[in-house]
Amino acid sequence: MGCTSRTKSVWHDGAGAQFPALEVAGKAAALLSQFAGTDQAVLEKTRVDALAAAAGINPKMELPTLVEMLKRRRVIDVGATGDVEVIGLTSSATVQHASDLFEAENPTREERATIALAELTSKAPLEQNITQQLISDEFKITSDRTIDFLKVSENIGFVDAEGSGSSKLYFNGNLFRRDNLSKVKKVIDSLSSTDQAKVIELDGIINRIGCISVEKAEYILGDSLLEKLKAAGMYDINHVANASGEYGFVTKPAAFHKFNDPMADDAFDLAKALVAALTYGMTQSSSGRGKIEFIRLLLNKLNSGKPVGPATAIGEDYRILEMRGVLRVQKASGYGYIMTLLKRDIGEMALAVLTTGETASVNSLNQILPGSMTGYVGPEKSRSDFRRKQAAPSKRMTEDVLQALRQQGGF
């Protein structure tokens, strides 16, 4: 079980009383993800509190309990002043600890069913009656309780649903993170020849440069086709924010998930945030403040454990990554700031995505973004927010995509 955005929705939506094991394991795993880097490290108390707050954890009420949980697992130790020493962990190791934390909390049948539901609907869309039968049989839950469980799961966001009645289909954002080529082919085969050509053109560009602005994707696909495919999870929409507004770009889910377990959502969210920040920096910064000209050289240096800088931009454009425990930013002795990568597996994923082709460069986004980067919204939240606002015609087109995936041979 990964510390996924689905798990985080339990406490964001106030559903912890119904899913207590998921809530506490999710929070503990989120905290561990914030703390842990590739190398063993000691975090001063002020940094511990800041990282907890960035993860949405109350430093006064919740942090002491969660720290004690992690201490019992021997992944951290706590000093007399509240400083935390954390062992070196990869993202995949953090995912395993999340699973162990979940099991240690004696989860209910419904809580175990949420994990199974996420895994089942990441492989292919499932009809409501089939989903209900699978969950009821596997976890020995009565039919009425299973119906209630699926309604709650849909409302909280453990799973997405499209359609109604007997035609309702359940799926989730991991749908295109497994067996991507076969699933994309099924979707393309379900489109008109004109739309097929558009999707092939967009895929070719993203495969070559790693990401593309939302505006360019809309120009190629048209608004309705892009809406249809992003709601189904075929494309990820990432947003970076500054004082001037939000700016979006498009990536392909499988670009990140080919490196590791598709269910380890938290690690890939961090990699996407790093890609977003670096892409933003490549297009936003002037040479005087530290514009990134050679992304491969920069990431190779970061991935080797060496600091990068000094530059003024480092102190302004990477605050989100600081808050997530991906980077450590420090003021340089002369001017500007230097940064060190704490999670090198995240840096390696970002390097692979941003250098997939010879043309990966500052052209990843086609616009200059004024101001410093102050926010990042990942693809799962972007897609979830979009689906809540999605108009009926667009919802029907998304359902067509899901039906194509379900009917054409399965997985």
N, C-alpha and C positions, 0 to 999 in steps of 0.2 A: 504494500500500500504506500503510495507516494503522498507527500504533503501537497496535495493538489489544490487548485482553485475551487474544485468541487467540495473538498473537505473544509476549506476555509469558509465556504458559504454557510456552514452550520452555525459558526459563531457570529458571522456578519448578519445573518437573518434571524438571530435570536432563537435558534432551534436546538441549543445545547441540551435543554432538558429532555428532549426526545432522543437525542443521540449523544449521550455524555461521553462515551468512550471515544467516539470520533472527534468530539470537540477537544478533549484534553490531549489525545494523541496528536491531533493536528496542530494544536498550539505548541506542544513540546517539540514536535518535529520542525515547525516553523522557526522556533527559537534556536534549535540546534543548527538549522540551515544558516541562520544569521550569524551564529558564533563561529562555525567551523570554516577553516581554510585548508589548503593543501598541507600546510605545515603546522606543527604544534605551536600554540601561541598563548600568551597571557593577555587578557582583556581587563583594563582597569574598570572600576565600578561605574564610572560615568559613561564609558562606552557600552558596558553591559546594559545599562538602563536605556541608553539611546537606541541600541539595536532592538531591544524588546519593544519600545514604543513604536519603532518603524514597522515592526511585525504586527502591530495592532494589539499588543499585550500590555495590560495595565501593570506598570512597574511596582506599584504598591500592593495590589490585591492578588495578582496572578503570578507574577514573576517568581517569588520565593518558592511556591509550590512546584512550578515547572523546573526551576533550577534543581530542586531536591530530586525530582524524578530523573533528570539527566545525570545527576551525581550518582544515584543508585545504579545507573547503567554503566557507570565508570567511563563515560565519554568526556566528563568535565570534573574538575575539582574546584573547590571554592576556598579562597583565603579568608583570613580573619577580617579583612577590610571590605570584603565583598568582591574582590577581584576574581575573575574566573579563568582558570587554565583549561584549555580545550585541546583534545588530541587532534592530530591531522586527519582529516576525513575527505574522501572523494564524495561527489554528489550521490553516486550509487550506494555508497556505504551509508550515507545519511538516510536514503530511502529505506534500507534494510532496518535501520534503527527505528524509523517511523512505524514499520510493520510490527516490530517487536513491542514497541510502546502500546500500540493498538491491542495486541493480544494480551498484554499484561493487565489491561483494564477490563477484562472479562466482558467483551462486547455482546450485545443482545443479538438475537437472530436477525432482526431488522438491520442492525448495524453491519453485520456480516453480509447481508443481502445487498447493501449499498455498494460494497466493493465488487461483488459479483455482477451487479447491474452495470456498473461502469465498465467492467472488462467485456461483458457480453455486447454492449452497445457500441464499443469501440471497434468491434470486428465487422459488424453490419447492422443496419437498421432492423429492429425487431417489431413485429406486430404486437399490439396490446395483449391479445388473447394468448399468444405464444409466450410473451414475457411473463404474464401473470401465472401461467402454468409452470414455467421453469422455476420461478422464484418460490412458488407455493410448494412444489415437489422437493426442491433441493433443501429448503430450510424449514420444512414442516410447518408452514404458516397457513392458517385457514384462508379460504378464498376471500372472505370479507376483509380480513386484516391485510391481505396482499393488495387488494384494491385500494385500501386506505394508504398503504405504504407507497404505492406507485404515485398516488395523487400528491402525497407529501414530498416525495422525491422530485417530482416535477416542479412543485411550487418552490422548493428550496433551491433547486438547481443541480441536484445530483445527476440528472439526466434531462435531455431535451426531448420535446415531443412535437410532432407535426401531424395534422389531420385530427379527426374526431371519430368517436364511436369505434366500430370494428375496424375502421381503416387507419386508426391512429398508429403512428410509428414512433418508437423510441430510438434515440441515437445520442451520441455525445461528441465533444470537440476533438476526440482522438480518432475519429472515423478515418481520416486520411493520413494518419500517422503510421499505420500498419499497411503493408502490401500496397503501397501507394500507386505503383504503376498499373496494377490490374484494376484498381478502383477508379483511377482517373480515366482509363480506357473505357470502362463501362459508362461513366458519365458522358464522355465525349461521344460515344456511340449513340447516346440517347438524344443528342442535340441535332439541330439542323446543320446542313453542310456549311452554311455561313457562320454559325456560332462555333462550329468545330474549328474552323480556320482561325477565328479570333482567340480561342483558348490555346491553340497550339502556338500562336504568335506570342501570347503573354507568357506561357510556360517557357518558351525558348529564351525570352529576355531574362526572366527570374533565374532560370538555370545558369545563365551566363554571368550575371552580376550580383546575385544574392538577394536583392530587394529592389523595389520599384515604387515610385510615389503613387498614392491612391489616384491622383489626377491622371497620371499616365495610364494606369490600369483601367480607369473609367473611359478614357479616350479609346482604348483598344477594344474593350468588351462592350461598352455601353452600360448605363446605370443599371438597367433591369437584369442583365446577365450577371454582372458582378454581384448584385444583391442576392440573386438566386444561389450563386456558388459560395459566397462567403457565409451565408446563413447555414449552409449545409456543412461548412467546415473545410471546404476544398482549398480556400486561401485564408491566411491569417492576416488580420489588419492590426497593425501596431500604431500607437499614437505617442508622439512626444509633445510636450507642452512648454510654453514660455509665456511671457507677459502679453504677447501679441495674439495668442490663441493656440489651437491644437493643429498639428500637422501629422498626416498619416502616411504610412507606407505598407506595402504588401510583401509578405514572404510566403513560402510554401511550407506547410507543416512538416513534411518529410525531410526538409533541408536540415532540420535540427535532430529529428528523431532517428535518423539513420545511424547516429553515433552511440545510441544507448537504448535502454528500455523505454518504449513509448509511454508507459504509465508513470514515469518519473517526471511529472509535470513541472515540479518546482525548479529543477535544474534547467529545463528548457526555457522556462519563464525568465530565469536569470540570464541565460545566453541571449535571448531575444532582447532583453533590456540592454545588455552590453552592445549588441549589434545596433540597436536604436541610438544609443548614446554616441557610439563611434561614427555612425553614419551622419548623425546630427553634427558632430564635430567636424567632419570632413567638409560639410557644406556651409556651415555657419561661420567658422573662425577665419579671421584674416591672418596673414603671415605673422603679423606683429604680436598677436595674442596666442599663436600656437596652432595654426591650421595643420591638419593631418594630410601630408602629401603621399606618404608611403605606408599604407595600412599594414602590409605584410611585415615590413621591418619593425613597425611599432608593436604589433602583436607578438611577433617572435621574441622581442626583447622582454615584453611583459610575461610571456609564458615561460621564459627562462628564469624568472624570479627577480629580474633586475628592475630598478625604478626607471620611470620615464619622466622627462622634464628637464629643467623647469619651464613652465609656461603659465601664463595668466589663465588660459582657458581651462586648465585642469582643475582650478579651484572653483570654477563656475559651472562646467558642463557635465560633471560626473557625480553630482550630489546624490542622485537617485541610486547610483551604484554603491556609493558610500553607505547609504542607509540600508542597503540589502546585504552588506558585508562582502561584496564582490571585490571592491577596491579599498585601499587605504590611501587617503590623500593627506599630505603634510605640506606645511609652508616651507619653501626652500630658504636657504640661508641668505641668498642674494635677493632675487625677485621671484615672483610667481610661486608655483606649487609643483610638487612631484607626486606621482602616484605609483603604487605597487599593487600588482594583482595578487589577491589572496586566494582565489579559487582558480587554479590553473586549468582544470578540466573545462570550466566555463569559457576561459580564454581560447582553448583549443577548438571548441565548437564554433565560437565566433569567427576565428581565423578561417576555418574550413568553409563557413557560409559566405563570408565576405570575399574569399579568394577562389571561388569555384571556377572562375574563368579568367583569361588574360585581361579582360576589360573591366574587372572589378576595380572601381576607382571612385573618385569624388562625384561621379555622375549617378551614383546610386539613387540620389534624390535630385530632382530637377529644379529645385528652388533653394534660395538662400533663406534661412530661418533666422529672423532678427532676435537678439537677446540671448540669455543663457538658458539652458535646458532646466526646467523646474519640475517636470512631471513625466511619468511614463504610464501608459495604460496598455496592458498586454492584450493579446488577441482573444483570449477566452472571455474577458470582461467586455471587450469591444463587441464581440459577436453576440454575447448575452444581451447587452443593452440594445443592440440593433434588432434582435429578434423580438424584444418586447414591443418595439415601435413598428415592426414590419407590417405593411399593409396587406390586406387579404389577397390581392392578385400576386404579390411577391411571395407570400406564404404558399400559395398553390404551386408556383413554379419551383420552389424549394422542395415541396413534397414530390414533384415529378423526379427530381434528382435522386431523392431517397428511395423512391419506388424502383428506379432503374438499378440502384445498387442492390436492393433486396431481391429483385426478381431474376436478375441475370446470372444465375449460377451459384450465388452465395460465395463464401470464402472458406 
